Amino acid sequence: MFRALKLFTLLATALFATAACTGHGKDAPRPHELTSVNVDNQAWLDVNVYALNGSQRTRLGTVTAHSARTYRIPDSIVGLGRELQFLVDPVGSTVQGTSFNIYVTPGTTVRLTVPPQFAR
């Protein structure tokens, strides 16, 4: 009985010691902020969406005609904040559209609209 009480006391002390290491106030861990792009495709064609970081092109996904989708931008591209461009490539067309430079920080949601007359 005494041994079980010692073991319980030891485990409870370890539990409270680790709980004290999580930090409080300004030292508390912050939740991971997701960065995303919301694409509203008003065009008649499906489009593939890419994030451009310098010469690196990362495919985010496909948005079907007359629909909207939200895609997560990978943390490796955003970092602590970076200027990105977004490329919209309509399926079955040779026309492509590129956004201007957008400064993107973690937790930001970028909104892009593909106009109805795009790729005609």
N, C-alpha and C positions, 0 to 999 in steps of 0.2 A: 504494500500500500504506500509506504514511504517512498519507495523507488518510483512508482507511478506519479506521485505528487511532484517529485523532483523533475521528472521528465516533462510533465505538463508545464511546470514553472519555467523550465529552460526553453521549451517551444514557444510559450507565450512571450517571453522576453525577446526571443529572436524575431517573432512576428512584429512586436511593437518597435524594435530597433530598425527593421527594414521599412516599416511604415513611416518612420521619422526621416528617412533618407530621400523621400520623394520631393521635398521642397515645398515651400509655401509662399504665397504672395507672388512677388516678381520672379522668384526662383523656381516656381512651379513649372513643370513641363508643359509646353504648349501643344495643342492638338495639331496634327498635320493638316495643312491647308491645301485643298485641291484646287488646281487651276484648270479652267475649262474654256471651250469655245462653243458658242451656240450658233448654229448655222441655220438660217431660215431660207430655204431654197424655193423661190417663187417662179423659177424657170420651168420649162417644159422637159428638160433633160435631167437625168440623174447626174450628180457631180461627186467627184472624189476631192477630198479636202486634205491639204498638206500644210504643215507648219514649216516655215523656212527660217533657218538660223544660219546666216552667212551662206555658205555653199551646201550646207546640210539640209536635206529635205526629208521630213518625217511624215509618213502617211497617218492621218488621224481616223479616216473612215469615209464612208459613202453616204450621201444624203439623197434620197429619192426625190423625184419631181414633186413639187407642191407639198413639201413636208418640212419639218424642222427636226434637228437632232442636236444633242449636246455631247461633245467628246472631251475627254480628259486630255490635257496637254502634259506630256511626261515631265517629271521633275528635272530630269537631266537636261532638258532644253531650257527650262525657265530659270533654274538656279535661284539666285537671290533677286533676280530681276534682269530682264534682258529685252532688247528690241527684237521683235519677230515680225515676219510677214506671213500672210496666209495665201496659199495658192488654191484656186478653185479650177479643177480640170473636168469639164463636162464629158461624160461618156459618149463616144460616137461623134465628137467634134474636134476640130483642130484648134479652136479658140480656147485660150486660157485667161484667167483673170487673177491678178495679184493685188493684195491690199497694200496700203502704204505702211510704213514702219509703225508698229504699235508697241509701246513699252508695257511689258507684261510682268507683273509681280505675282508671287505665290498668293493664292486665294482669289485671284481676279477671274471674272467671267467676261470673255470677249464676245461681242455680238456681231455676227456678219450676216448680211442679207445679199442673196443672189437675186438680181432683178429679173422680172419676167422676160424681158427682151434679150437676156444674155444668151450668147452662142447661137443666134439665129443667122 
